[in-house]
Amino acid sequence: MGEKNAILLGTLAYNIGPGAVNKSSVYRKLKRGDTNIYKEYTSHCHYKGKFHRQLHQRRQTEYKLLFSNL
């Protein structure tokens, strides 16, 4: 698993907890080598069961910062 993937998983674990990350589709896809995780990563944007627009924007920003070609 690459350095960027590890940073992304670490960020997600900080926000939703390591147990939730271990069960997530993001982790499963990265583990089998599939890096097409944008949809799954940005889907972690709910608070108390409701969609939270600012969390969605945060996930998009985190993803873009790590995977854009700056």
N, C-alpha and C positions, 0 to 999 in steps of 0.2 A: 504494500500500500504506500502510495507516495506521500511526500511531506505535506502537500496541499490538502490531500484527503484527510490526513491525520489532524491538521489544524481545523478543518471544517468539522470533523467529528468531535474534536475537543470543544469547539465553540458550541455545537449543538448539545453536547453533554452538560456543559455549564448551564445552558438555558433550560433544558427539559429533563436533565438527570441521566446518569450513565445507564441505569436500568432500561429506561425508555429508548435510549440510543441502541442498546444491544438488541432490542426487539424491532427496531425500525427498518423500513424498506431501504432507507439510505445505506445503512450499514450492510445489509444483505447484498445489495447491488455492488457496493464497493468491494466487498469481500470476494465476490466472484469475478471481479475485474471490469464490471460495467460502470463506466464513468458518466453515463447519461442520467444524472440524478437531480437535475434542476427542478423538475416537477415535484418529486418526492421531498426534496429539501425545503422548498418554499411552502409546502403544505403544512409544515409545523408552525402554524400561525394562529392557533386557537387558544383562547383563554376562557376557562370555565365552560368549554363546549361551544363557544361562539367565535366566529371569524373576527380577527382583530387586524384591521388594515395596517396599523403601524408595525405590528409584528411581521406581517407579510413583507412590508417594505424593508424591514431590517434583514430578513432572510435573503431577499433579493440582493441587497447591498453586500452582505457577507459573501454570498456566492460570487458576485461579480468582482469583488476585490481580489478574490483568490484565483479565479479562473479567466479573468480578462487578460488579454495580451497588452500590458501597459508598456 
